[in-house]
């Protein structure tokens, strides 16, 4: 197989940043202007170490705080009668969560808790934005353009509303990815869109009747810069499906054309909810250090676990999605998936030794309580995913038969 590479040179003009974040070289191009805007507006000003943290996942407490800032409602004293037992009195996020409960943006979970430290998924983010900004849609079926959204899903209408109001950056993608956590870069893009839509961001509270002045969003930054629960003196437990990879060895796994399955390590998946959760899918990537090495197409991967045995081909520098797993976890239960690799001996090979690794990209799952209802659909919610180490063992493949 021969590869041809065509180079297209584009002249791209990047915005000049008023504030130089220490990690600005990591900013996605699509997020640069948005980050500059939310920083200038005092909405998302970065961390105390000078970084913005584009890939950092946002928690439920952080997103509610950001929404209250966008709506310029951060100085309003809440009269909410809703009190979540896991919201610490006096915590930096208490006022925003109480206000969100008062205004009907959030309702908490079936057990009465809010889980402020949990990461927010794209599905949950869409639903929260729709409620907080009263987003309506004339086309409730618009979200069905995504292959992973169905009309019966609880977040389908919310996704349609975001599409109609141009608040979904990935509107041209094939999938919505409801279980993917919302990053600070993605949130910055969305909130920048909202800032430029003043008709949507007006606070729902009557400032004049309450005897309060609207707060300038430039003066509401929490110290230290932005918010990070652990920097505020709180260590919030994050209930989630936890995914972590353990390499089979710290040494490089070496094999050749005569080799059978070689162990790359294990993917450990645990349920830290206090009720049942399901693992729906797991996505991994095989990355080689160069295109012209090893098999012209790819390798075989095998995943072994309780009631799970999957053997699939993954293309070099490609992804493999294990879907339809529907693996149920009891609280604190753990699933261990052993991962193996071997070459496809029916292929053609480049002469160069192939070096690379396999790593976890993401996973999706559902969480629900059996004791609430006999129907899973009435309790289901997209489970946040927490990731530990993602890399399995590095490998080295020699395209010859050993003697």
C-alpha positions as CSV (number, residue, x, y, z in Angstrom):
1,X,0.0,0.0,0.0
2,X,1.4,3.4,-0.9
3,X,0.6,6.6,0.8
4,X,0.5,10.0,-0.9
5,X,0.6,13.1,1.2
6,X,-0.6,16.4,-0.2
7,X,0.3,19.6,1.7
8,X,-2.1,22.5,1.6
9,X,-0.8,25.7,3.1
10,X,-3.3,28.0,4.7
11,X,-2.7,31.4,6.1
12,X,-4.5,31.5,9.4
13,X,-4.7,34.6,11.5
14,X,-5.1,33.9,15.2
15,X,-6.5,36.5,17.6
16,X,-4.1,38.4,19.8
17,X,-4.8,37.6,23.4
18,X,-5.2,40.4,26.0
19,X,-4.1,37.9,28.7
20,X,-1.4,35.4,28.1
21,X,-2.4,32.1,29.7
22,X,0.5,29.8,30.3
23,X,-1.2,27.0,28.4
24,X,-2.4,29.2,25.4
25,X,-0.4,26.9,23.0
26,X,-2.8,24.1,23.9
27,X,-5.9,26.1,22.9
28,X,-8.0,24.6,20.1
29,X,-8.2,27.1,17.2
30,X,-12.0,27.1,17.5
31,X,-11.9,28.1,21.1
32,X,-9.3,31.0,21.0
33,X,-11.7,33.9,20.4
34,X,-14.2,32.4,22.9
35,X,-11.6,32.1,25.6
36,X,-10.5,35.7,25.1
37,X,-14.1,36.9,25.4
38,X,-15.1,34.9,28.5
39,X,-11.8,36.1,30.1
40,X,-12.5,39.7,29.3
41,X,-16.0,39.4,30.7
42,X,-14.7,38.0,33.9
43,X,-16.7,34.9,33.4
44,X,-13.8,32.3,33.1
45,X,-10.5,33.9,34.1
46,X,-8.3,30.8,34.5
47,X,-6.6,29.1,37.4
48,X,-4.3,30.6,40.0
49,X,-1.3,29.0,38.2
50,X,-2.0,31.2,35.2
51,X,-3.4,28.4,33.0
52,X,-6.9,28.2,31.5
53,X,-7.2,24.4,31.6
54,X,-8.9,23.8,28.2
55,X,-9.2,20.1,28.7
56,X,-10.3,20.2,32.4
57,X,-13.8,18.8,32.9
58,X,-16.3,21.1,34.5
59,X,-18.3,20.0,37.6
60,X,-22.0,20.5,38.3
61,X,-21.1,23.2,40.8
62,X,-18.9,25.1,38.4
63,X,-21.4,25.1,35.5
64,X,-24.2,26.4,37.8
65,X,-21.9,29.1,39.0
66,X,-21.0,30.1,35.4
67,X,-24.7,30.2,34.4
68,X,-25.5,32.5,37.3
69,X,-22.6,34.8,36.2
70,X,-23.8,34.9,32.5
71,X,-27.3,35.7,33.8
72,X,-25.7,38.4,36.0
73,X,-27.5,36.9,39.0
74,X,-24.5,36.1,41.2
75,X,-25.3,38.7,43.8
76,X,-28.9,37.7,44.4
77,X,-29.7,36.2,47.8
78,X,-31.6,33.0,47.3
79,X,-34.9,32.3,49.1
80,X,-34.9,28.7,47.9
81,X,-36.5,26.2,50.2
82,X,-34.6,23.4,48.4
83,X,-31.6,22.4,50.4
84,X,-29.4,19.6,49.1
85,X,-27.7,17.7,52.0
86,X,-24.4,17.4,50.1
87,X,-24.1,21.1,49.4
88,X,-21.7,22.4,52.1
89,X,-23.0,25.5,53.9
90,X,-20.7,28.4,53.2
91,X,-19.1,26.7,50.2
92,X,-18.2,28.9,47.2
93,X,-20.9,27.3,45.1
94,X,-23.7,27.3,47.7
95,X,-25.4,30.5,46.6
96,X,-25.3,29.6,42.9
97,X,-26.8,26.1,43.5
98,X,-29.5,27.5,45.9
99,X,-30.4,30.1,43.3
100,X,-30.5,27.4,40.5
101,X,-32.9,25.3,42.7
102,X,-35.0,28.4,43.4
103,X,-35.2,29.2,39.6
104,X,-35.9,25.6,38.6
105,X,-32.7,25.1,36.7
106,X,-31.7,22.1,38.8
107,X,-33.7,19.5,40.8
108,X,-31.0,17.2,42.1
109,X,-31.0,13.4,42.0
110,X,-33.5,10.8,43.2
111,X,-31.7,10.5,46.6
112,X,-32.0,14.2,47.2
113,X,-28.4,15.1,46.6
114,X,-27.0,17.5,44.1
115,X,-23.5,16.0,43.7
116,X,-21.6,19.3,43.1
117,X,-18.3,17.6,42.4
118,X,-19.6,15.3,39.7
119,X,-18.5,16.1,36.1
120,X,-21.2,17.3,33.8
121,X,-21.9,15.3,30.6
122,X,-22.9,16.9,27.3
123,X,-26.5,15.6,27.8
124,X,-26.8,17.1,31.2
125,X,-25.2,20.4,30.0
126,X,-27.8,20.7,27.2
127,X,-30.7,20.1,29.6
128,X,-29.3,22.6,32.2
129,X,-28.8,25.3,29.5
130,X,-32.3,24.8,28.1
131,X,-33.9,25.2,31.6
132,X,-31.7,28.1,32.7
133,X,-32.2,30.2,29.5
134,X,-35.7,29.0,28.7
135,X,-34.7,27.8,25.3
136,X,-37.6,26.8,23.0
137,X,-37.5,25.0,19.7
138,X,-39.9,24.9,16.8
139,X,-38.4,21.6,15.7
140,X,-38.2,19.1,18.5
141,X,-36.9,16.5,16.1
142,X,-33.9,18.4,15.1
143,X,-31.6,16.4,17.4
144,X,-32.5,13.2,15.6
145,X,-29.8,14.2,13.0
146,X,-27.4,12.7,15.4
147,X,-27.0,8.9,15.2
148,X,-26.8,8.5,19.0
149,X,-30.0,10.5,19.8
150,X,-33.5,9.1,19.7
151,X,-36.8,10.9,20.2
152,X,-37.4,8.9,23.4
153,X,-34.2,10.1,25.1
154,X,-34.7,12.5,28.0
155,X,-32.2,15.0,26.5
156,X,-33.4,14.9,22.9
157,X,-35.5,18.1,23.1
158,X,-32.7,20.0,24.9
159,X,-30.3,19.1,22.1
160,X,-32.8,20.3,19.6
161,X,-33.1,23.6,21.5
162,X,-29.3,24.1,21.5
163,X,-29.2,23.4,17.7
164,X,-31.9,26.0,17.0
165,X,-30.2,28.7,19.0
166,X,-26.7,28.0,17.5
167,X,-25.3,26.9,20.9
168,X,-23.9,23.6,19.8
169,X,-20.4,23.8,18.3
170,X,-20.5,20.2,17.0
171,X,-23.7,20.5,15.1
172,X,-22.2,19.0,11.9
173,X,-20.9,15.9,13.7
174,X,-22.5,12.5,13.1
175,X,-22.8,11.9,16.9
176,X,-23.8,14.1,19.8
177,X,-21.7,12.0,22.3
178,X,-24.1,12.5,25.3
179,X,-21.9,10.8,27.8
180,X,-18.8,12.9,27.1
181,X,-17.7,15.3,29.8
182,X,-17.9,19.0,29.1
183,X,-14.5,20.6,29.0
184,X,-13.6,24.2,29.8
185,X,-12.8,24.9,26.2
186,X,-16.3,23.7,25.1
187,X,-18.0,25.6,27.9
188,X,-16.1,28.8,26.9
189,X,-17.3,28.5,23.3
190,X,-20.9,28.0,24.4
191,X,-20.9,30.8,27.0
192,X,-19.3,33.1,24.5
193,X,-22.2,32.4,22.2
194,X,-24.6,33.2,25.0
195,X,-22.8,36.5,25.8
196,X,-23.4,37.6,22.3
197,X,-27.1,36.8,22.6
198,X,-28.3,39.3,25.2
199,X,-31.9,38.3,24.7
200,X,-31.2,34.9,26.2
201,X,-29.0,35.9,29.1
202,X,-31.2,38.4,30.9
203,X,-31.5,37.3,34.6
204,X,-34.9,35.8,35.3
205,X,-35.0,37.5,38.7
206,X,-36.7,40.9,39.0
207,X,-33.8,43.1,40.2
208,X,-35.8,46.3,40.7
209,X,-38.5,44.7,42.9
210,X,-35.8,42.9,44.9
211,X,-34.0,46.2,45.5
212,X,-30.8,44.9,43.9
213,X,-28.5,46.3,41.2
214,X,-27.5,44.0,38.3
215,X,-24.0,42.9,38.9
216,X,-21.3,43.7,36.3
217,X,-20.0,40.3,35.1
218,X,-16.5,41.7,35.2
219,X,-16.6,41.8,39.0
220,X,-17.8,38.3,39.9
221,X,-14.6,36.3,39.5
222,X,-14.1,33.9,42.5
223,X,-10.7,34.0,44.1
224,X,-8.4,32.3,43.5
225,X,-8.9,32.9,39.7
226,X,-12.0,30.9,38.6
227,X,-12.9,28.1,41.0
228,X,-11.5,24.8,41.8
229,X,-13.1,23.0,44.7
230,X,-9.8,21.6,46.1
231,X,-8.2,25.0,46.0
232,X,-11.2,26.4,48.0
233,X,-10.6,23.9,50.8
234,X,-13.2,21.3,49.8
235,X,-12.5,17.8,48.6
236,X,-15.7,16.8,46.9
237,X,-16.2,13.1,46.1
238,X,-17.2,12.5,42.5
239,X,-19.6,9.6,42.0
240,X,-19.0,8.2,38.5
241,X,-18.0,5.3,36.4
242,X,-14.3,5.2,36.9
243,X,-12.1,4.1,33.9
244,X,-8.3,3.5,34.3
245,X,-5.8,1.5,32.2
246,X,-3.0,-0.5,33.7
247,X,-0.1,-1.5,31.3
248,X,0.9,-5.2,31.3
249,X,4.5,-4.1,31.7
250,X,6.6,-1.0,32.0
251,X,8.8,-2.6,29.3
252,X,7.9,-2.5,25.6
253,X,5.9,-5.5,24.5
254,X,7.8,-7.1,21.6
255,X,6.3,-9.5,19.1
256,X,6.5,-10.5,15.4
257,X,4.5,-12.3,12.7
258,X,4.7,-15.7,14.5
259,X,3.3,-14.3,17.7
260,X,-0.1,-15.1,19.1
261,X,-2.0,-12.8,21.4
262,X,0.3,-10.5,23.4
263,X,-1.0,-8.8,26.6
264,X,-1.1,-5.0,26.6
265,X,-2.7,-4.6,30.1
266,X,-6.1,-4.2,31.7
267,X,-8.8,-1.6,31.6
268,X,-10.3,-1.3,35.1
269,X,-13.9,0.0,35.2
270,X,-15.6,0.6,38.6
271,X,-19.0,1.9,39.8
272,X,-18.6,4.5,42.5
273,X,-22.3,5.3,42.6
274,X,-24.3,3.9,45.6
275,X,-26.7,2.4,43.1
276,X,-26.5,0.3,39.9
277,X,-24.8,1.6,36.7
278,X,-24.3,0.2,33.2
279,X,-21.3,0.4,31.0
280,X,-22.6,1.0,27.4
281,X,-19.4,1.5,25.4
282,X,-15.7,1.8,25.5
283,X,-13.5,3.5,22.8
284,X,-9.8,2.9,22.3
285,X,-7.2,4.1,19.8
286,X,-4.2,2.4,18.3
287,X,-1.4,4.9,17.5
288,X,1.8,4.1,15.6
289,X,4.8,6.4,15.7
290,X,4.7,6.7,11.9
291,X,2.4,5.7,9.0
292,X,4.9,3.6,7.1
293,X,5.6,0.9,9.6
294,X,4.1,-2.4,10.6
295,X,0.9,-3.8,8.8
296,X,-0.4,-1.7,5.9
297,X,-3.9,-1.8,7.6
298,X,-3.8,-2.7,11.3
299,X,-3.8,-5.2,14.1
300,X,-6.3,-7.4,15.9
301,X,-7.3,-6.5,19.5
302,X,-9.0,-8.8,22.0
303,X,-10.9,-7.8,25.1
304,X,-11.6,-10.4,27.7
305,X,-13.8,-10.0,30.8
306,X,-16.7,-11.6,32.7
307,X,-19.3,-12.4,29.9
308,X,-17.2,-10.3,27.5
309,X,-15.0,-11.7,24.7
310,X,-14.5,-9.3,21.7
311,X,-12.0,-9.7,18.9
312,X,-11.9,-6.9,16.4
313,X,-9.5,-5.4,13.9
314,X,-8.3,-1.9,14.5
315,X,-6.6,0.1,11.8
316,X,-3.2,1.7,12.3
317,X,-3.8,5.2,13.8
318,X,-7.4,4.3,14.0
319,X,-10.1,3.9,16.7
320,X,-12.1,0.9,17.8
321,X,-15.5,1.3,19.6
322,X,-16.9,-1.5,21.7
323,X,-20.6,-0.7,21.7
324,X,-23.7,-2.4,23.1
325,X,-21.8,-3.7,26.1
326,X,-24.7,-3.2,28.5
327,X,-22.5,-4.4,31.4
328,X,-24.3,-3.9,34.7
329,X,-22.4,-2.9,37.9
330,X,-23.5,-3.1,41.5
331,X,-22.2,-0.3,43.7
332,X,-18.4,-0.5,44.1
333,X,-18.2,-3.4,41.6
334,X,-15.3,-3.6,39.3
335,X,-15.0,-4.9,35.7
336,X,-11.5,-5.9,34.6
337,X,-11.0,-6.0,30.8
338,X,-7.8,-7.7,29.7
339,X,-6.5,-6.3,26.4
340,X,-4.4,-8.3,23.9
341,X,-2.9,-7.6,20.5
342,X,-1.7,-9.7,17.6
343,X,-0.8,-9.1,13.9
344,X,-3.1,-9.9,10.9
345,X,-0.8,-12.4,9.1
346,X,-2.9,-12.1,5.9
347,X,-1.8,-8.5,5.4
348,X,1.1,-6.9,3.6
349,X,3.7,-5.1,5.8
350,X,6.0,-2.2,5.6
351,X,9.7,-3.2,6.2
352,X,10.0,-0.9,9.2
353,X,9.5,-2.1,12.8
354,X,6.3,-0.7,14.1
355,X,6.3,1.0,17.5
356,X,3.2,2.4,19.2
357,X,0.6,2.0,21.9
358,X,-3.1,1.5,22.5
359,X,-4.9,3.9,24.9
360,X,-8.4,4.6,26.1
361,X,-10.3,7.5,24.5
362,X,-13.6,7.5,26.3
363,X,-16.5,5.5,27.6
364,X,-20.3,5.9,28.1
365,X,-22.7,4.6,30.6
366,X,-26.0,4.9,32.4
367,X,-26.8,5.2,36.1
368,X,-30.2,4.5,37.7
369,X,-31.8,3.2,40.9
370,X,-33.7,-0.1,40.9
371,X,-35.6,0.8,44.0
372,X,-37.3,3.9,42.5
373,X,-39.2,2.1,39.7
374,X,-39.4,-1.1,37.9
375,X,-38.8,0.8,34.7
376,X,-35.1,1.6,33.9
377,X,-36.1,4.3,31.5
378,X,-37.8,6.4,34.2
379,X,-34.6,6.5,36.3
380,X,-31.9,6.5,33.8
381,X,-29.4,9.3,33.4
382,X,-26.1,9.5,31.6
383,X,-23.4,8.6,34.0
384,X,-20.3,10.9,34.3
385,X,-17.0,9.1,33.5
386,X,-13.9,9.7,35.5
387,X,-10.6,8.8,33.9
388,X,-7.3,7.7,35.5
389,X,-4.4,6.5,33.4
390,X,-5.4,5.9,29.8
391,X,-2.3,4.2,28.3
392,X,-1.8,0.5,28.0
393,X,1.7,-0.9,27.4
394,X,3.8,0.3,24.5
395,X,4.6,-2.3,21.9
396,X,7.1,-3.1,19.1
397,X,6.2,-5.3,16.2
398,X,8.7,-6.8,13.8
399,X,7.2,-7.8,10.5
400,X,9.2,-11.1,10.2
401,X,8.8,-14.6,11.4
402,X,11.1,-15.4,14.4
403,X,13.1,-18.6,14.1
